[in-house]
Amino acid sequence: MKISLILLLALPFTGCVQPGSKISLANSNTLVVKDLFDAFNQHNWKKLAACYKDTAMFLDPSFGPEPVLRTREQTAKKYQELQQQFPDIQDEVVSVYADRNHVTVEFISSATGPDGKKWRLPICTVFTIEEGKIERDNTYYDNSH
C-alpha cells in the first residue's frame, strides 16, 4: 500500500517532462522559453526578441539595480553586441520550473573571452509570460568577477 501511494503521488510529475528533455510540457509558457533559448543558441537575435512583448520589463545586473523597459529592437541589439564580444556564447539549460504564468530557468552561460579564456556563468531567470509573450525578465547572476 505504501509503495502504491508513493507511485500515485509521483505519477503527476512524471508526465510533466518529456523524456530526455528539461522543458515541462505541463505549462505552455515553457514553450516560449524553449524558443527563446533555441534562438539564443542559434544567435538569432530577431527570433529571440520576438519571444518578448513589444516592450518588456527587465531586471538584469547588466542594466543596473532597477528594472528597465526595453523594446524588442533594444533587446536584439543588446544580444548582437554580446555576440560581438563573445562570438561563441551559448546557454545550457539546467532546470526549468513553471507555475501558471511564471517560468524559472537555471542555466549556464559560457563563451570564450577576448583574452582567449573560456568562462562559465551560472544564471537564474524568472520569466513572466502573458498571452504567449514574455512581459518581464528578471535575471540573476554574480557579475562581480
DSSP file (Angstrom, degrees, kcal/mol; ACC not computed):
  #  RESIDUE AA STRUCTURE BP1 BP2  ACC     N-H-->O    O-->H-N    N-H-->O    O-->H-N    TCO  KAPPA ALPHA  PHI   PSI    X-CA   Y-CA   Z-CA
    1    1 A M     >        0   0    0      0, 0.0     4,-2.2     0, 0.0     5,-0.2   0.000 360.0 360.0 360.0 -41.9    0.0    0.0    0.0
    2    2 A K  H  >  +     0   0    0      1,-0.2     4,-2.1     2,-0.2     5,-0.1   0.906 360.0  48.0 -61.9 -42.9    2.8    2.4    0.9
    3    3 A I  H  > S+     0   0    0      1,-0.2     4,-2.6     2,-0.2    -1,-0.2   0.898 110.0  52.8 -65.1 -40.9    4.5    1.8   -2.5
    4    4 A S  H  > S+     0   0    0      1,-0.2     4,-2.5     2,-0.2    -1,-0.2   0.901 109.0  49.6 -60.7 -41.4    1.2    2.3   -4.3
    5    5 A L  H  X S+     0   0    0     -4,-2.2     4,-2.4     2,-0.2    -1,-0.2   0.916 110.7  49.3 -65.1 -43.8    0.7    5.6   -2.5
    6    6 A I  H  X S+     0   0    0     -4,-2.1     4,-2.0     2,-0.2    -2,-0.2   0.930 113.3  46.8 -61.4 -45.8    4.3    6.8   -3.4
    7    7 A L  H  X S+     0   0    0     -4,-2.6     4,-1.8     1,-0.2    -2,-0.2   0.898 111.6  51.5 -63.4 -40.4    3.7    5.8   -7.1
    8    8 A L  H  < S+     0   0    0     -4,-2.5    -1,-0.2     1,-0.2    -2,-0.2   0.894 111.9  46.3 -63.7 -40.7    0.4    7.5   -7.1
    9    9 A L  H  < S+     0   0    0     -4,-2.4     4,-0.3     1,-0.2    -1,-0.2   0.837 115.1  47.0 -70.5 -32.6    1.8   10.8   -5.7
   10   10 A A  H >X S+     0   0    0     -4,-2.0     4,-1.2    -5,-0.2     3,-1.0   0.740  92.9  80.8 -79.9 -24.2    4.8   10.7   -8.2
   11   11 A L  H 3X S+     0   0    0     -4,-1.8     4,-1.0     1,-0.3     3,-0.5   0.860  85.3  55.7 -56.2 -44.0    2.7    9.9  -11.3
   12   12 A P  H 34 S+     0   0    0      0, 0.0    -1,-0.3     0, 0.0     3,-0.2   0.834 108.7  49.9 -60.9 -28.3    1.5   13.5  -11.9
   13   13 A F  H X4 S+     0   0    0     -3,-1.0     3,-1.0    -4,-0.3     4,-0.5   0.783 100.1  62.8 -80.8 -26.6    5.1   14.7  -12.0
   14   14 A T  H 3< S+     0   0    0     -4,-1.2     3,-0.4    -3,-0.5    -1,-0.2   0.790 101.3  52.7 -70.1 -25.6    6.3   12.0  -14.5
   15   15 A G  T 3< S+     0   0    0     -4,-1.0    -1,-0.2    -3,-0.2    -2,-0.2   0.518  94.5  72.9 -85.1  -4.9    4.0   13.3  -17.2
   16   16 A C  S <  S+     0   0    0     -3,-1.0     9,-3.0    -4,-0.2    10,-0.8   0.741  91.7  55.4 -83.1 -23.3    5.3   16.9  -16.9
   17   17 A V  B    S-A   24   0A   0     -4,-0.5     7,-0.2    -3,-0.4    -1,-0.1  -0.941  81.8-127.3-118.9 127.8    8.6   16.4  -18.5
   18   18 A Q    >   -     0   0    0      5,-1.0     3,-2.4    -2,-0.5     5,-0.2  -0.468  46.1 -90.2 -67.1 138.7    9.2   15.0  -22.0
   19   19 A P  T 3  S+     0   0    0      0, 0.0    -1,-0.1     0, 0.0     3,-0.1  -0.243 113.3  10.0 -54.0 132.3   11.7   12.1  -21.9
   20   20 A G  T 3  S+     0   0    0      1,-0.3     2,-0.3    -3,-0.1    -2,-0.1   0.538 112.2 106.3  77.1   6.8   15.2   13.4  -22.4
   21   21 A S    <   -     0   0    0     -3,-2.4    -1,-0.3     2,-0.1    -4,-0.0  -0.808  59.1-155.9-119.4 158.3   14.0   17.0  -22.1
   22   22 A K  S    S+     0   0    0     -2,-0.3     2,-0.5    -3,-0.1    74,-0.3   0.272  70.9  96.2-109.4   7.0   14.4   19.6  -19.4
   23   23 A I  S    S-     0   0    0     -5,-0.2    -5,-1.0    72,-0.1     2,-0.3  -0.875  72.5-132.0-103.9 125.6   11.3   21.5  -20.6
   24   24 A S  B     -A   17   0A   0     -2,-0.5     3,-0.4    -7,-0.2    -7,-0.3  -0.562  11.6-164.4 -74.6 132.8    8.0   20.9  -18.8
   25   25 A L  S    S+     0   0    0     -9,-3.0    -8,-0.1    -2,-0.3    -1,-0.1   0.471  76.7  84.1 -93.3  -3.4    5.1   20.3  -21.2
   26   26 A A  S    S+     0   0    0    -10,-0.8     2,-0.5     1,-0.2    -1,-0.2   0.689  93.2  46.7 -71.8 -17.7    2.5   20.8  -18.4
   27   27 A N  S >  S-     0   0    0     -3,-0.4     3,-2.0   -11,-0.2     4,-0.4  -0.972  71.3-152.5-131.0 115.3    2.7   24.6  -18.9
   28   28 A S  T >> S+     0   0    0     -2,-0.5     3,-1.3     1,-0.3     4,-0.6   0.722  91.7  72.9 -62.2 -20.4    2.5   26.0  -22.4
   29   29 A N  H >> S+     0   0    0     71,-0.3     4,-1.4     1,-0.3     3,-0.5   0.769  83.5  68.4 -65.3 -23.6    4.5   29.0  -21.3
   30   30 A T  H <> S+     0   0    0     -3,-2.0     4,-2.5     1,-0.2    -1,-0.3   0.791  90.3  62.7 -65.7 -24.9    7.6   26.8  -21.2
   31   31 A L  H <> S+     0   0    0     -3,-1.3     4,-2.4    -4,-0.4    -1,-0.2   0.863 100.0  52.8 -67.9 -34.3    7.4   26.5  -25.0
   32   32 A V  H <X S+     0   0    0     -4,-0.6     4,-2.0    -3,-0.5    -1,-0.2   0.921 111.3  46.6 -62.3 -43.7    8.0   30.3  -25.2
   33   33 A V  H  X S+     0   0    0     -4,-1.4     4,-2.4     2,-0.2    -2,-0.2   0.885 109.8  53.2 -67.4 -39.3   11.1   29.9  -23.0
   34   34 A K  H  X S+     0   0    0     -4,-2.5     4,-2.5     1,-0.2    -1,-0.2   0.932 109.4  49.4 -59.9 -45.4   12.3   26.9  -25.1
   35   35 A D  H  X S+     0   0    0     -4,-2.4     4,-2.6     1,-0.2    -2,-0.2   0.893 109.4  53.1 -60.0 -40.2   12.0   29.1  -28.2
   36   36 A L  H  X S+     0   0    0     -4,-2.0     4,-2.3     2,-0.2    -2,-0.2   0.936 112.0  43.1 -61.4 -47.9   14.0   31.8  -26.5
   37   37 A F  H  X S+     0   0    0     -4,-2.4     4,-2.4     2,-0.2    54,-0.2   0.862 112.6  53.1 -70.2 -34.6   16.9   29.6  -25.6
   38   38 A D  H  X S+     0   0    0     -4,-2.5     4,-1.3    -5,-0.2    -1,-0.2   0.939 111.5  46.4 -61.5 -45.9   16.9   27.9  -29.0
   39   39 A A  H  <>S+     0   0    0     -4,-2.6     5,-2.7     1,-0.2     4,-0.5   0.894 110.9  53.4 -63.5 -40.0   17.1   31.3  -30.6
   40   40 A F  H ><5S+     0   0    0     -4,-2.3     3,-1.4     1,-0.2    -2,-0.2   0.947 109.8  46.3 -59.3 -49.0   19.9   32.3  -28.2
   41   41 A N  H 3<5S+     0   0    0     -4,-2.4    -1,-0.2     1,-0.3    -2,-0.2   0.703 113.2  49.6 -71.6 -18.4   22.0   29.3  -29.0
   42   42 A Q  T 3<5S-     0   0    0     -4,-1.3    -1,-0.3    -3,-0.2    -2,-0.2   0.460 109.5-126.3 -90.2  -3.8   21.4   29.9  -32.8
   43   43 A H  T < 5 +     0   0    0     -3,-1.4     2,-1.0    -4,-0.5    -3,-0.2   0.852  59.6 149.1  56.4  37.7   22.4   33.6  -32.3
   44   44 A N     >< +     0   0    0     -5,-2.7     4,-2.3     1,-0.2    -1,-0.2  -0.765  18.1 174.4-100.0  85.7   19.1   34.5  -34.0
   45   45 A W  H  > S+     0   0    0     -2,-1.0     4,-2.6     1,-0.2    -1,-0.2   0.793  73.6  55.1 -71.6 -29.8   18.5   37.7  -32.1
   46   46 A K  H  > S+     0   0    0      2,-0.2     4,-1.6     1,-0.2    -1,-0.2   0.925 111.3  45.4 -66.6 -43.6   15.4   38.8  -34.1
   47   47 A K  H  4 S+     0   0    0      2,-0.2     4,-0.5     1,-0.2    -2,-0.2   0.899 113.1  51.2 -65.1 -40.7   13.8   35.5  -33.2
   48   48 A L  H >< S+     0   0    0     -4,-2.3     3,-1.6     1,-0.2     4,-0.3   0.943 109.6  49.2 -60.5 -48.3   14.8   35.8  -29.6
   49   49 A A  H >< S+     0   0    0     -4,-2.6     3,-1.6     1,-0.3    -1,-0.2   0.808 100.9  65.2 -63.3 -29.2   13.4   39.4  -29.4
   50   50 A A  T 3< S+     0   0    0     -4,-1.6    -1,-0.3     1,-0.3    -2,-0.2   0.649  87.9  69.4 -69.1 -14.0   10.1   38.1  -30.9
   51   51 A C  T <  S+     0   0    0     -3,-1.6    83,-2.8    -4,-0.5    -1,-0.3   0.663  94.5  71.5 -73.9 -15.9    9.6   36.0  -27.7
   52   52 A Y  E <  S-b  134   0B   0     -3,-1.6    83,-0.2    -4,-0.3     4,-0.1  -0.615  93.3-102.3 -98.2 157.6    9.1   39.2  -25.8
   53   53 A K  E     -     0   0B   0     81,-2.7     3,-0.2    -2,-0.2    -1,-0.1  -0.233  51.6 -90.2 -63.0 167.2    6.2   41.6  -25.9
   54   54 A D  E    S+     0   0B   0      1,-0.2    18,-1.4    17,-0.1     2,-0.4   0.884 120.9  18.1 -50.4 -41.6    6.7   44.8  -27.9
   55   55 A T  E    S- C   0  71B   0     16,-0.2     2,-0.3    17,-0.1    16,-0.2  -0.996  82.0-179.0-132.3 128.2    8.0   46.4  -24.7
   56   56 A A  E     - C   0  70B   0     14,-2.6    14,-2.7    -2,-0.4     2,-0.4  -0.876  27.5-116.4-126.7 157.5    9.1   44.2  -21.8
   57   57 A M  E     -bC 136  69B   0     78,-2.5    80,-2.5    -2,-0.3     2,-0.4  -0.805  30.7-166.5 -95.1 131.8   10.4   44.9  -18.3
   58   58 A F  E     -bC 137  68B   0     10,-3.2    10,-2.8    -2,-0.4     2,-0.5  -0.972  18.0-172.8-122.5 132.7   14.0   43.7  -17.5
   59   59 A L  E     +b  138   0B   0     78,-2.5    80,-3.3    -2,-0.4     3,-0.0  -0.963  34.7 145.0-117.2 108.1   15.7   43.4  -14.1
   60   60 A D    >>  -     0   0    0     -2,-0.5     3,-2.4     4,-0.3     4,-0.6  -0.993  57.2-128.1-149.9 132.1   19.3   42.4  -15.1
   61   61 A P  G >4 S+     0   0    0      0, 0.0     3,-0.9     0, 0.0    -1,-0.1   0.791 108.9  65.1 -53.5 -27.8   22.6   43.3  -13.5
   62   62 A S  G 34 S+     0   0    0      1,-0.2    -3,-0.0     3,-0.0     0, 0.0   0.706 105.6  44.1 -70.0 -16.9   23.9   44.5  -16.9
   63   63 A F  G <4 S-     0   0    0     -3,-2.4    -1,-0.2     1,-0.4     3,-0.2   0.434 121.4-104.9-101.8  -2.5   21.2   47.3  -16.8
   64   64 A G    <<  -     0   0    0     -3,-0.9    -1,-0.4    -4,-0.6    -4,-0.3  -0.584  51.3 -51.0 105.1-172.2   21.9   48.3  -13.2
   65   65 A P  S    S+     0   0    0      0, 0.0    -1,-0.1     0, 0.0    -3,-0.0   0.595 111.4  70.1 -82.1 -11.0   19.9   47.6  -10.0
   66   66 A E  S    S-     0   0    0     -3,-0.2    -6,-0.3    -6,-0.1    -8,-0.1  -0.783  88.8-100.9-109.6 150.4   16.5   48.9  -11.1
   67   67 A P        -     0   0    0      0, 0.0     2,-0.3     0, 0.0    -8,-0.2  -0.365  40.5-163.7 -63.0 145.9   14.1   47.3  -13.6
   68   68 A V  E     -C   58   0B   0    -10,-2.8   -10,-3.2    -4,-0.1     2,-0.4  -0.973  18.8-122.8-132.6 147.4   14.1   48.9  -17.1
   69   69 A L  E     -C   57   0B   0     -2,-0.3     2,-0.4   -12,-0.2   -12,-0.2  -0.745  32.8-176.9 -86.6 136.3   11.7   48.8  -20.0
   70   70 A R  E     -C   56   0B   0    -14,-2.7   -14,-2.6    -2,-0.4     2,-0.1  -0.997  18.4-135.6-136.0 139.5   13.2   47.6  -23.3
   71   71 A T  E  >  -C   55   0B   0     -2,-0.4     4,-2.2   -16,-0.2   -16,-0.2  -0.391  33.4-105.5 -82.1 167.9   11.8   47.3  -26.8
   72   72 A R  H  > S+     0   0    0    -18,-1.4     4,-2.7     1,-0.2     5,-0.2   0.901 123.0  53.5 -58.7 -40.8   12.3   44.2  -29.0
   73   73 A E  H  > S+     0   0    0      1,-0.2     4,-2.2   -19,-0.2    -1,-0.2   0.910 109.1  47.7 -62.4 -42.9   14.7   46.3  -31.1
   74   74 A Q  H  > S+     0   0    0      2,-0.2     4,-2.2     1,-0.2    -1,-0.2   0.877 111.5  51.7 -65.0 -37.2   16.8   47.2  -28.0
   75   75 A T  H  X S+     0   0    0     -4,-2.2     4,-1.9     2,-0.2    -2,-0.2   0.938 110.3  47.1 -65.3 -47.4   16.7   43.6  -26.8
   76   76 A A  H  X S+     0   0    0     -4,-2.7     4,-2.1     1,-0.2    -2,-0.2   0.907 112.2  51.3 -60.2 -41.7   18.0   42.3  -30.2
   77   77 A K  H  X S+     0   0    0     -4,-2.2     4,-2.4    -5,-0.2    -1,-0.2   0.899 105.8  55.0 -63.8 -40.8   20.7   45.0  -30.2
   78   78 A K  H  X S+     0   0    0     -4,-2.2     4,-1.9     1,-0.2    -1,-0.2   0.930 112.0  43.2 -57.9 -45.8   21.9   44.0  -26.7
   79   79 A Y  H  X S+     0   0    0     -4,-1.9     4,-2.3     2,-0.2    -1,-0.2   0.816 109.7  56.2 -74.7 -29.6   22.4   40.4  -27.7
   80   80 A Q  H  X S+     0   0    0     -4,-2.1     4,-1.7     2,-0.2    -1,-0.2   0.923 110.1  46.6 -62.1 -43.2   24.1   41.4  -31.0
   81   81 A E  H  X S+     0   0    0     -4,-2.4     4,-1.6     2,-0.2    -2,-0.2   0.876 110.0  53.2 -66.3 -38.0   26.6   43.4  -29.0
   82   82 A L  H  X S+     0   0    0     -4,-1.9     4,-2.6     1,-0.2    -1,-0.2   0.912 108.5  50.1 -62.2 -42.4   27.0   40.5  -26.6
   83   83 A Q  H  < S+     0   0    0     -4,-2.3    -1,-0.2     1,-0.2    -2,-0.2   0.847 105.5  56.7 -66.5 -33.6   27.8   38.1  -29.5
   84   84 A Q  H  < S+     0   0    0     -4,-1.7    -1,-0.2     1,-0.2    -2,-0.2   0.887 113.8  39.9 -62.9 -37.3   30.3   40.6  -30.9
   85   85 A Q  H  < S+     0   0    0     -4,-1.6    -2,-0.2     1,-0.3    -1,-0.2   0.857 133.2  23.8 -77.6 -37.1   32.2   40.4  -27.6
   86   86 A F    ><  -     0   0    0     -4,-2.6     3,-1.9    -5,-0.2    -1,-0.3  -0.728  69.2-179.5-131.6  81.0   31.7   36.7  -27.2
   87   87 A P  T 3  S+     0   0    0      0, 0.0    -1,-0.1     0, 0.0    -4,-0.1   0.738  82.2  46.4 -58.2 -26.6   31.2   35.1  -30.6
   88   88 A D  T 3  S+     0   0    0     24,-0.3    22,-0.1     2,-0.0    -5,-0.1   0.156  79.0 149.4-102.9  20.2   30.8   31.5  -29.3
   89   89 A I    <   +     0   0    0     -3,-1.9     2,-0.3    -6,-0.1    22,-0.2  -0.256  17.4 169.9 -60.4 137.7   28.3   32.3  -26.5
   90   90 A Q  E     -D  110   0B   0     20,-2.3    20,-2.7   -48,-0.0     2,-0.4  -0.975  25.9-140.1-144.9 154.2   25.9   29.5  -25.6
   91   91 A D  E     -D  109   0B   0     -2,-0.3     2,-0.6    18,-0.2    18,-0.2  -0.976   8.0-159.6-119.2 133.6   23.4   28.8  -22.9
   92   92 A E  E     -D  108   0B   0     16,-2.7    16,-2.3    -2,-0.4     2,-0.3  -0.947  18.3-137.9-111.9 112.9   22.9   25.3  -21.4
   93   93 A V  E     +D  107   0B   0     -2,-0.6    14,-0.3    14,-0.2     3,-0.1  -0.539  24.8 175.7 -72.5 128.7   19.6   24.9  -19.6
   94   94 A V  E     -     0   0B   0     12,-3.0     2,-0.3     1,-0.4    13,-0.2   0.839  64.0  -3.2 -97.9 -48.3   19.9   23.0  -16.3
   95   95 A S  E     -D  106   0B   0     11,-1.7    11,-2.5     2,-0.0     2,-0.4  -0.996  53.2-159.0-149.5 149.0   16.4   23.2  -14.9
   96   96 A V  E     -D  105   0B   0    -74,-0.3     2,-0.4    -2,-0.3     9,-0.2  -0.999   8.7-175.1-131.0 130.4   13.0   24.7  -15.8
   97   97 A Y  E     -D  104   0B   0      7,-2.9     7,-3.3    -2,-0.4     2,-0.4  -0.993   7.9-172.2-125.5 128.3   10.2   25.3  -13.3
   98   98 A A  E     +D  103   0B   0     -2,-0.4     2,-0.3     5,-0.2     5,-0.2  -0.965  14.9 167.1-127.5 139.2    6.8   26.5  -14.4
   99   99 A D  E >   -D  102   0B   0      3,-2.7     3,-2.2    -2,-0.4     2,-0.2  -0.862  66.1 -55.4-149.2 112.0    3.8   27.7  -12.4
  100  100 A R  T 3  S-     0   0    0     -2,-0.3   -71,-0.3     1,-0.3    -1,-0.1  -0.365 124.3 -10.0  55.6-117.4    1.0   29.5  -14.2
  101  101 A N  T 3  S+     0   0    0     -2,-0.2    28,-3.0    -3,-0.1     2,-0.4   0.260 119.7  88.1 -98.8  15.3    2.5   32.5  -16.0
  102  102 A H  E <   -DE  99 128B   0     -3,-2.2    -3,-2.7    26,-0.2     2,-0.4  -0.942  49.6-177.2-114.1 134.1    5.9   32.2  -14.4
  103  103 A V  E     -DE  98 127B   0     24,-2.2    24,-3.3    -2,-0.4     2,-0.5  -0.990   8.1-162.8-128.4 121.8    8.8   30.1  -15.8
  104  104 A T  E     -DE  97 126B   0     -7,-3.3    -7,-2.9    -2,-0.4     2,-0.4  -0.903   8.2-169.1-106.8 130.8   12.1   30.0  -13.8
  105  105 A V  E     -DE  96 125B   0     20,-2.8    20,-2.4    -2,-0.5     2,-0.5  -0.977  12.7-161.7-125.6 128.0   15.1   28.7  -15.7
  106  106 A E  E     +DE  95 124B   0    -11,-2.5   -12,-3.0    -2,-0.4   -11,-1.7  -0.922  31.2 156.7-100.3 130.5   18.5   27.8  -14.2
  107  107 A F  E     -DE  93 123B   0     16,-2.7    16,-3.1    -2,-0.5     2,-0.5  -0.968  40.6-125.0-150.9 165.5   21.2   27.8  -16.9
  108  108 A I  E     -DE  92 122B   0    -16,-2.3   -16,-2.7    -2,-0.3     2,-0.4  -0.969  20.4-158.2-115.8 121.3   24.9   28.0  -17.5
  109  109 A S  E     +DE  91 121B   0     12,-2.6    12,-3.0    -2,-0.5     2,-0.3  -0.825  19.4 176.4 -95.6 136.7   26.1   30.7  -20.0
  110  110 A S  E     +DE  90 120B   0    -20,-2.7   -20,-2.3    -2,-0.4     2,-0.3  -0.986  10.2 139.3-143.6 153.2   29.6   30.0  -21.5
  111  111 A A  E     - E   0 119B   0      8,-1.7     8,-2.7    -2,-0.3     2,-0.5  -0.962  49.4 -90.5-169.8 178.4   31.9   31.6  -24.0
  112  112 A T  E     - E   0 118B   0     -2,-0.3   -24,-0.3     6,-0.2     6,-0.3  -0.949  42.3-135.1-107.9 127.5   35.4   32.4  -24.8
  113  113 A G    >   -     0   0    0      4,-3.3     3,-2.4    -2,-0.5   -27,-0.1  -0.231  29.7 -98.3 -76.0 168.9   36.5   35.9  -23.7
  114  114 A P  T 3  S+     0   0    0      0, 0.0    -1,-0.1     0, 0.0   -28,-0.0   0.740 125.0  60.3 -58.3 -23.2   38.5   38.3  -25.8
  115  115 A D  T 3  S-     0   0    0      2,-0.2     3,-0.1     1,-0.0    -2,-0.0   0.433 120.5-109.1 -84.4   0.6   41.6   37.1  -24.0
  116  116 A G  S <  S+     0   0    0     -3,-2.4     2,-0.4     1,-0.3    -1,-0.0   0.399  77.6 130.7  87.8  -2.9   41.0   33.6  -25.2
  117  117 A K        -     0   0    0     -5,-0.1    -4,-3.3     1,-0.0    -1,-0.3  -0.681  54.7-130.6 -87.7 136.9   40.0   32.3  -21.8
  118  118 A K  E     -E  112   0B   0     -2,-0.4     2,-0.3    -6,-0.3    -6,-0.2  -0.595  27.2-171.5 -82.0 145.7   36.8   30.2  -21.5
  119  119 A W  E     -E  111   0B   0     -8,-2.7    -8,-1.7    -2,-0.2     2,-0.4  -0.954  15.0-159.0-136.5 158.2   34.3   31.1  -18.9
  120  120 A R  E     -E  110   0B   0     -2,-0.3   -10,-0.2   -10,-0.2   -12,-0.0  -0.999   8.6-170.4-136.1 134.8   31.1   29.7  -17.4
  121  121 A L  E     -E  109   0B   0    -12,-3.0   -12,-2.6    -2,-0.4     2,-0.3  -0.963  17.1-139.7-132.2 115.4   28.5   31.7  -15.5
  122  122 A P  E     -E  108   0B   0      0, 0.0    20,-0.4     0, 0.0     2,-0.3  -0.563  30.6-179.7 -71.7 135.4   25.5   30.2  -13.6
  123  123 A I  E     -E  107   0B   0    -16,-3.1   -16,-2.7    -2,-0.3     2,-0.4  -0.965  20.1-160.2-136.6 149.3   22.4   32.3  -14.2
  124  124 A C  E     -EF 106 140B   0     16,-2.2    16,-3.2    -2,-0.3     2,-0.4  -0.999  12.2-173.9-130.2 130.7   18.8   32.1  -13.0
  125  125 A T  E     -EF 105 139B   0    -20,-2.4   -20,-2.8    -2,-0.4     2,-0.6  -0.985  14.0-156.9-127.2 135.6   16.0   33.9  -14.8
  126  126 A V  E     -EF 104 138B   0     12,-2.9    12,-2.5    -2,-0.4     2,-0.4  -0.952  17.7-163.7-109.0 114.9   12.3   34.3  -13.8
  127  127 A F  E     -EF 103 137B   0    -24,-3.3   -24,-2.2    -2,-0.6     2,-0.5  -0.803   9.6-155.9 -98.7 138.8   10.1   35.0  -16.8
  128  128 A T  E     -EF 102 136B   0      8,-2.4     7,-3.0    -2,-0.4     8,-1.5  -0.977  17.9-164.7-110.8 125.0    6.6   36.3  -16.5
  129  129 A I  E     + F   0 134B   0    -28,-3.0     2,-0.4    -2,-0.5     5,-0.2  -0.930  12.8 178.3-119.8 131.3    4.6   35.4  -19.6
  130  130 A E  E >  S- F   0 133B   0      3,-2.5     3,-1.7    -2,-0.5    -2,-0.0  -0.999  72.1  -8.9-131.0 131.4    1.3   36.9  -20.7
  131  131 A E  T 3  S-     0   0    0     -2,-0.4    -1,-0.1     1,-0.3     3,-0.1   0.846 129.2 -53.2  52.6  40.0   -0.6   36.0  -23.9
  132  132 A G  T 3  S+     0   0    0      1,-0.2     2,-0.3    -3,-0.0    -1,-0.3   0.559 119.6  95.0  78.4   9.0    2.3   33.9  -25.2
  133  133 A K  E <  S- F   0 130B   0     -3,-1.7    -3,-2.5  -101,-0.0     2,-0.4  -0.966  79.4-108.5-132.0 149.2    5.0   36.6  -24.9
  134  134 A I  E     +bF  52 129B   0    -83,-2.8   -81,-2.7    -2,-0.3    -5,-0.2  -0.628  34.5 171.8 -76.2 124.6    7.5   37.4  -22.2
  135  135 A E  E     +     0   0B   0     -7,-3.0   -78,-2.5    -2,-0.4     2,-0.3   0.609  68.4  29.8-106.2 -18.2    6.5   40.6  -20.4
  136  136 A R  E     -bF  57 128B   0     -8,-1.5    -8,-2.4   -80,-0.2     2,-0.4  -0.994  57.4-172.5-145.7 137.1    9.1   40.5  -17.6
  137  137 A D  E     -bF  58 127B   0    -80,-2.5   -78,-2.5    -2,-0.3     2,-0.7  -0.928   4.5-176.4-132.1 103.3   12.6   39.0  -17.5
  138  138 A N  E     -bF  59 126B   0    -12,-2.5   -12,-2.9    -2,-0.4     2,-0.4  -0.900  12.0-173.9-104.2 109.2   14.2   39.0  -14.0
  139  139 A T  E     - F   0 125B   0    -80,-3.3     2,-0.4    -2,-0.7   -14,-0.2  -0.876   5.4-168.3-112.1 135.2   17.8   37.7  -14.4
  140  140 A Y  E     + F   0 124B   0    -16,-3.2   -16,-2.2    -2,-0.4     2,-0.3  -0.981  22.2 133.3-127.7 129.6   20.1   37.0  -11.5
  141  141 A Y        -     0   0    0     -2,-0.4     2,-0.9   -18,-0.2   -18,-0.1  -0.968  55.3-102.5-162.4 162.7   23.8   36.2  -11.6
  142  142 A D        +     0   0    0    -20,-0.4     3,-0.4    -2,-0.3    -2,-0.0  -0.825  37.0 170.1 -94.1 106.5   27.0   37.3   -9.9
  143  143 A N        +     0   0    0     -2,-0.9    -1,-0.1     1,-0.2   -22,-0.0   0.058  49.2 101.6-103.5  24.4   28.8   39.7  -12.2
  144  144 A S              0   0    0      1,-0.2    -1,-0.2     0, 0.0    -2,-0.0   0.483 360.0 360.0 -87.2  -1.9   31.4   40.8   -9.6
  145  145 A H              0   0    0     -3,-0.4    -1,-0.2     0, 0.0    -2,-0.1   0.461 360.0 360.0 -90.8 360.0   34.2   38.5  -11.1
